[in-house]
Amino acid sequence: MKVILLSPIKNYGEKNEIVNVKNGYGRYLILTNKAVPVTKTSLTILTKQKQKKDKENAQQHNANSALIEKLKNITLNFSLKANDDKTFGTITNKMIIDKLKQEYNITIDKTMFEQNIKNYKIGKHVVKLNLNHNEFAYLNVLVEKKIKDE
């Protein structure tokens, strides 16, 4: 029996895949709303859904490409109290998000950060952002020693 999976099924396939299963298991999947039988109607619905998803993915890819280009040319400057190379304090993801929003009007989500940022030393650092579907952007962060007058 051929069915279209409505959710991922271990050892059979991912969502929206057409798979061949035994009749009894196929009836079980249909009754539990995990699959639908393959018909002309279900195939046309599936192709429309795939076209819509492809269009959304293309739009997301274009937006990500534009963001990657913007972030490539940006260096965020932060000042921390420091003794030689050891800093006192930290630069948080929220500080980076706020500074990008204020200075460049770029909005990013806290879930995009590949790693939490802690204990920056004086100097230039690169922050890796995971935008979507393994598209990465890199943001330059410059940490400077805070002058006592500030």
Backbone as a ProteinNet text record, in pm:
[ID]
protein_1_A
[PRIMARY]
MKVILLSPIKNYGEKNEIVNVKNGYGRYLILTNKAVPVTKTSLTILTKQKQKKDKENAQQHNANSALIEKLKNITLNFSLKANDDKTFGTITNKMIIDKLKQEYNITIDKTMFEQNIKNYKIGKHVVKLNLNHNEFAYLNVLVEKKIKDE
[TERTIARY]
84.3	0	89.4	59.5	134.8	60.7	137.7	80	173.1	115.5	193	201.6	321.6	341.2	309.3	233.2	199.4	293.2	372.4	473.4	587.3	705.5	817	789.4	817.1	800.4	935.9	982.8	1113.9	1119	1227.5	1254.7	1169.2	1085.4	1004.6	1029.9	1033	1057.6	1017.7	1036.8	1007.5	867.5	826.7	697.6	689	572.3	540.3	612.8	663.8	724.9	621.6	632	547.6	625.4	565.9	633.5	539.9	600.8	527.1	532.5	416	409.7	314.1	319.4	225.2	84.2	-14.4	-154	-199.2	-169.6	-213.3	-150.3	-20.3	47.7	-1.5	-31.9	-85.8	-219.6	-306.9	-436.8	-417.7	-321.7	-291.2	-245.7	-154.3	-104.7	-217.7	-307.1	-419.4	-515.1	-546.8	-639.4	-583.5	-450.8	-389.9	-348	-393.9	-365.9	-216.8	-139.5	3.1	33.1	-68.5	-50.9	-186.5	-183.5	-303.6	-274.5	-377.1	-352.9	-317.5	-239.7	-200.6	-317.6	-370.2	-477	-440.2	-519.4	-493.5	-503.5	-605.1	-626	-511	-470.4	-363	-230.6	-208.7	-87	-85.8	-200.9	-204.8	-183.2	-241.5	-220.8	-73.4	-11.6	129.5	218.6	192.3	274.6	256.5	134	111.3	186.4	184.9	256.7	407.2	459.4	603	641.7	557.9	585.6	585.4	488.7	480.3	603.4	644.2	760.5	887.8	901.8	1017.8	1024.1	909.5	903.8	944.9	894.7	930.5	1079.7	1133.5	1276.4	1361.1	1317.7	1390.8	1388.8	1273.4	1264	1352.8	1351.7	1434.8	1582.6	1619.1	1757.8	1802.2	1715.7	1748.6	1764.6	1676.6	1686.9	1815	1848.9	1971.5	2094.8	2094.6	2208.2	2228.9	2119.4	2128.9	2184.5	2138.9	2187	2334.7	2377.1	2517.5	2604.7	2560.6	2636.8	2644.7	2533.6	2534	2630.3	2621.7	2701.7	2850.1	2881.6	3020.8	3101.2	3036	3104.7	3090.2	3033.7	3009.2	3108.8	3162.1	3242.5	3182.1	3140	3084	3196.5	3198.5	3301.8	3243.5	3314.5	3277	3398.7	3374.9	3482.8	3458.3	3561.3	3553.7	3671.8	3647.6	3759.2	3853.9	3983	4078.5	4209.1	4277	4410.1	4496.7	4582.1	4658.8	4559.9	4560.5	4468.9	4343.2	4342	4227.5	4120.4	3997.4	3887.5	3806.1	3745.4	3654.7	3515.2	3434.7	3302.4	3292.1	3178.4	3156.3	3066	3070.6	2982	2879.4	2752.9	2648.3	2588.3	2516.2	2445.9	2345	2280.9	2181.7	2247.1	2367.7	2438.2	2465.6	2504	2529.9	2400.7	2293.2	2163.2	2117.9	2128.6	2085.9	2169	2299.7	2387.1	2360	2336.5	2302.3	2171.3	2074.3	1944.2	1956.4	2030.4	2041.9	2123.9	2239.6	2332.2	2307.1	2258	2245.7	2103.8	2010.2	1871.2	1860.5	1941.7	1939.7	1888.3	1786.7	1728.1	1769.7	1829.6	1862.1	1804.8	1790.4	1731.1	1840.9	1814.7	1916	1944.8	1852.9	1875.1	1971.7	2007.1	2098.2	2243.7	2277.3	2416	2459.2	2568.9	2622	2671.7	2730	2780.7	2756.2	2752	2740.7	2875.3	2869.6	2991	3026.9	3146.1	3191.3	3340.7	3384.2	3527	3604.4	3557.9	3633.4	3760	3865.1	3989.3	3995.4	4085.9	4104.6	4147.4	4081.7	4116.8	3993.8	4017.2	3909.9	3864.1	3732.1	3673	3567	3539.4	3436.8	3326	3202.5	3085.3	3014.7	2987.5	2921.2	2771.4	2690.8	2545.6	2488.8	2402.9	2335.8	2201	2188.3	2067.3	1952.5	1978.1	1873	1929.3	1893	1934.2	2083.4	2161.5	2307.5	2362.6	2297.2	2352.3	2408.8	2535.7	2602.9	2645.9	2639.3	2690.6	2796.7	2892.1	3000.7	3002.5	3006.2	3003.4	3132.1	3196.1	3320.2	3288.6	3354.7	3339	3478.3	3493.2	3620.6	3605.7	3687.2	3685.3	3807.8	3779.1	3887.1	3894	4009.6	4029.8	3961.6	3880.3	3808.9	3903	3895.2	3978.3	3912.9	3993.4	3940.7	3850.3	3864.4	3782.9	3637.2	3608.9	3471.9	3381.7
-117.1	0	124.1	218.3	343.6	450	519.2	626.5	746.7	863.4	986.4	1013.2	1020.7	1040.5	1184.9	1200.4	1333.4	1375.7	1282	1311.3	1212.1	1242.8	1149.1	1016.8	907	773.9	704.6	662	597.5	474.7	460.2	350.2	353.5	455.8	463.3	590.9	706.3	827.7	952.6	1064.6	1195.5	1241.5	1354.5	1412.9	1440.7	1418.2	1440.5	1345.7	1235.1	1135.3	1029.7	978.6	867.1	739.2	651.3	527.5	409.2	293.8	170.1	91.7	63.3	-10.1	-128.3	-220.1	-332.8	-280.3	-352.5	-307.1	-278.6	-367.6	-349.7	-226.2	-207.9	-90.9	36.8	28.2	143.6	187.7	90	123.6	186.4	133.2	190.2	335.4	362.5	499.5	593.6	546.1	629.5	656.9	554.8	571.6	663.3	663.6	748.7	885.6	915.6	1044.9	1071.9	966.8	981.9	969.6	930.1	915.6	924.9	947.9	945.7	855.6	789.4	705.2	789.8	732.9	803.6	800.2	920.9	937	1057.2	1079.4	1196.9	1325.1	1333.5	1453	1473.9	1367	1382.1	1417.1	1365.9	1399.4	1545.8	1598	1739.8	1829.7	1792.2	1869.4	1865.6	1749.5	1734.4	1820.8	1821.7	1902.5	2051.1	2093.9	2235.2	2272.8	2183.3	2209.6	2218.1	2129.1	2131	2258.2	2303.4	2427.7	2546.9	2549.3	2658.3	2658.6	2540.1	2531.3	2571.7	2530.1	2569.2	2720.6	2782.6	2928.5	2998.3	2947.7	3004.8	2987.8	2870.3	2846.2	2939.4	2966.5	3058	3199.8	3241.8	3375	3383.7	3279.9	3277.6	3280.5	3207.5	3205.1	3343.8	3413.4	3548.4	3644.8	3633.2	3719.1	3688.9	3560.8	3522.1	3572.3	3565.5	3613.7	3763.1	3838	3982.7	4010.5	3935	3954.1	3917.1	3811.7	3771.3	3883.1	3944.4	4054.4	4175.2	4207.4	4320.7	4295	4175.9	4144.9	4131	4099.8	4082	4210.7	4324.9	4454.2	4525.8	4461.3	4525.8	4475.6	4570.4	4536.7	4608.5	4532.7	4591.5	4616.2	4736.3	4773.5	4771.6	4706.7	4702.4	4737.4	4804.4	4837.9	4766.3	4699.6	4630.3	4671	4673.5	4696.2	4578.4	4609.7	4501	4530.4	4421.9	4428.1	4344.1	4408.3	4343.2	4280.8	4147.4	4081.8	4028.9	4021.5	3966.4	4073.8	4039	4134.6	4109.8	4215.9	4208.5	4238.2	4137.3	4151.3	4063.1	4069	3984.9	4056	4010	4061	3951.2	3983	3882.5	3887.4	3781.2	3777.8	3891.8	3922.5	4030.5	4164.2	4186	4311.8	4323.6	4214.9	4215.5	4240.4	4174	4192.2	4337.2	4395	4534.3	4632.6	4611	4701.7	4695.1	4575.4	4560.9	4633	4621.6	4685.5	4837.5	4888.7	5032.7	5099.1	5043.4	5109.5	5079.2	4958.4	4918.6	4878.5	4882.4	4845	4702.7	4612.2	4471.9	4390.8	4310.4	4229.4	4083.9	4028.4	3886	3824.5	3693.6	3621.5	3559.8	3548	3492.3	3345.2	3276.6	3135.9	3117.6	3225.1	3216.1	3198.1	3231	3222.4	3077	3044.9	2908.4	2869	2961.7	2932.1	3054.1	3030	3142.4	3211.9	3341.7	3420.8	3458.8	3420.2	3453.8	3478.2	3555.9	3577.7	3618.8	3724.1	3777.9	3841.6	3821.2	3890.5	4013	4101.5	4221	4177.4	4235.5	4202.7	4178.2	4126.1	4104	3957.9	3938.5	3805.3	3791.3	3667.9	3640.1	3557.9	3605.9	3537.7	3468.5	3340	3260.9	3255	3292.2	3289.7	3186.2	3098.5	2999.8	3057.7	3100.4	3167.6	3069.7	2967.2	2871	2769.5	2645.7	2541.5	2545.6	2554.4	2554.5	2669.7	2784.6	2907.5	2986.1	3021.2	3086.2	3227.5	3315.7	3451.6	3470.2	3554.7	3580.9	3729.2	3760.3	3897.7	3926.8	4037	4076.4	4157.3	4122	4192.6	4234.9	4364.2	4418.1	4456.5	4396.3	4425.7	4510.9	4629.1	4722.9	4742.2	4784.9	4813.1	4946.1	4944.8	5065.2	5163.7	5286.6	5391.4	5436.5	5466.5	5498.3	5621.5	5712.3	5834.8	5804.7	5694.7	5666.5	5631.5
0	0	0	-87.3	-91.2	-12.4	74.4	155.5	154	183.5	199.7	349.4	400.1	544.2	582.7	690.1	741.8	853.7	902.9	1004.4	984.9	1035.8	1018.4	1090.6	1024	1082.1	1077	1192.8	1201.7	1111.1	1040.4	947.6	820.4	802.7	681.1	601.9	668.1	593.1	667.7	598.5	653.9	612.7	666.2	634.1	483.9	426.4	284.6	190	237.8	150.6	115	-6.6	-48.6	-21.8	60	96.3	72.1	56.5	37.6	168.6	226.9	353.6	339	432.2	431.6	457.8	408.6	417.5	560.2	652.3	790.6	854.1	830.9	887.3	820.2	691.3	619.5	676.4	704.5	765.4	903	979.5	1112.2	1098.9	1004.2	985.1	944	859.1	814	929	1008.4	1120.9	1229	1246.4	1349.6	1293.5	1172.1	1106	1090.8	1067.8	1042	893.4	814.9	671.2	602.4	471.9	388	269.2	216.3	99.6	-22.6	-114.3	-235.5	-332.9	-363.3	-463.2	-548.4	-654.4	-738.7	-656.1	-573	-490.9	-393.4	-324.4	-226.8	-296.2	-417.3	-491.7	-534.7	-578.9	-617.9	-496.2	-382	-259.3	-219.7	-231.4	-196.5	-286	-416	-507	-478.5	-446.1	-412.1	-284.5	-185.5	-60.5	-85.2	-169.3	-198.7	-272.3	-367.4	-439.7	-344.2	-253.2	-156	-65.2	-20	67.6	-6.2	-131.9	-212.2	-229.4	-251.8	-267.5	-137.3	-23.2	106.7	134.3	99.6	119.6	34.5	-87.9	-175.2	-117.9	-67.2	-6.3	117.3	198.4	318.8	282.2	178.3	132.5	85.3	11.6	-34.5	82.6	181.7	300.3	377	388.9	458.5	385	253.4	174.4	195.3	198.9	222	362	461.4	598	609.3	542.5	543.9	487.2	378.5	317.3	410.4	478.3	571.5	687.4	746.5	864.6	832.5	708	667.5	686.1	667.4	671.7	805.5	903.4	1032.9	1136.9	1214.5	1330.8	1451	1549.9	1671.6	1771.1	1828	1924.4	2065.3	2154.4	2295	2378.1	2491.2	2584.4	2716.3	2764	2892.3	2978.9	3108.3	3198.7	3184.6	3183.7	3163	3234.5	3269.3	3325.9	3233.5	3156.9	3051.1	2951.1	2937.7	2844.2	2911.1	3043.9	3115.9	3132	3090.8	3100.2	3226.7	3274.8	3389	3335.5	3328.2	3269.1	3146.4	3081.1	2964.9	2865.5	2744.1	2640.4	2616	2638.4	2624.6	2484.9	2450.1	2322.1	2314.1	2425.8	2429.3	2398.3	2447.6	2418.8	2269.1	2206.6	2062.5	1985.1	2025.1	1958.8	1970	2091.4	2112.8	2031.4	2026.5	1953.5	1802.7	1750.2	1608.1	1576.9	1666.6	1645.6	1651.7	1749.7	1767.6	1657.3	1626.8	1535.7	1388.2	1358.1	1217.4	1178.2	1272.9	1249.9	1192.5	1244.4	1203.8	1322	1297.6	1403	1383.8	1487.2	1486.8	1612.8	1611.9	1723.1	1809.4	1937	2028	1998.6	1930.6	1898	1781.5	1713.6	1599.3	1641.1	1764.3	1808.7	1816.6	1753.6	1752.3	1891.1	1963.7	2096.7	2185	2316	2408	2416.8	2430.2	2427.6	2570.2	2611.8	2746.6	2742.9	2836.5	2860.2	2735.2	2671.9	2559.7	2610.8	2539.7	2569	2480.3	2511.9	2431.2	2290.3	2190.7	2053	1968.3	1848.5	1752.7	1759.4	1758.2	1765.7	1657.5	1618.6	1518.2	1583.3	1567.8	1622.2	1506.1	1523.2	1418.6	1447.2	1346.5	1358.3	1261.8	1310.1	1226.2	1186.5	1060.5	1015.8	991.3	911	878.8	780.8	797.3	702.2	673.8	776.5	765.8	683.1	688	631.6	749.3	737.8	849.4	812.7	912.1	898.4	1005.7	976.3	1071	1101.9	1230.4	1277.3	1352.5	1318.5	1384.5	1510.3	1618.7	1745.8	1791.5	1817.6	1864.2	2010.5	2095.2	2238.2	2268.9	2325.3	2356.8	2507.6	2551.6	2693	2725.8	2829.2	2869.7	2933.9	2889.5	2946.6	3076.1	3177.4	3309.8	3312.7	3215.7	3215.4	3183.4	3115.2	3070.2	3181.8
[MASK]
++++++++++++++++++++++++++++++++++++++++++++++++++++++++++++++++++++++++++++++++++++++++++++++++++++++++++++++++++++++++++++++++++++++++++++++++++++++

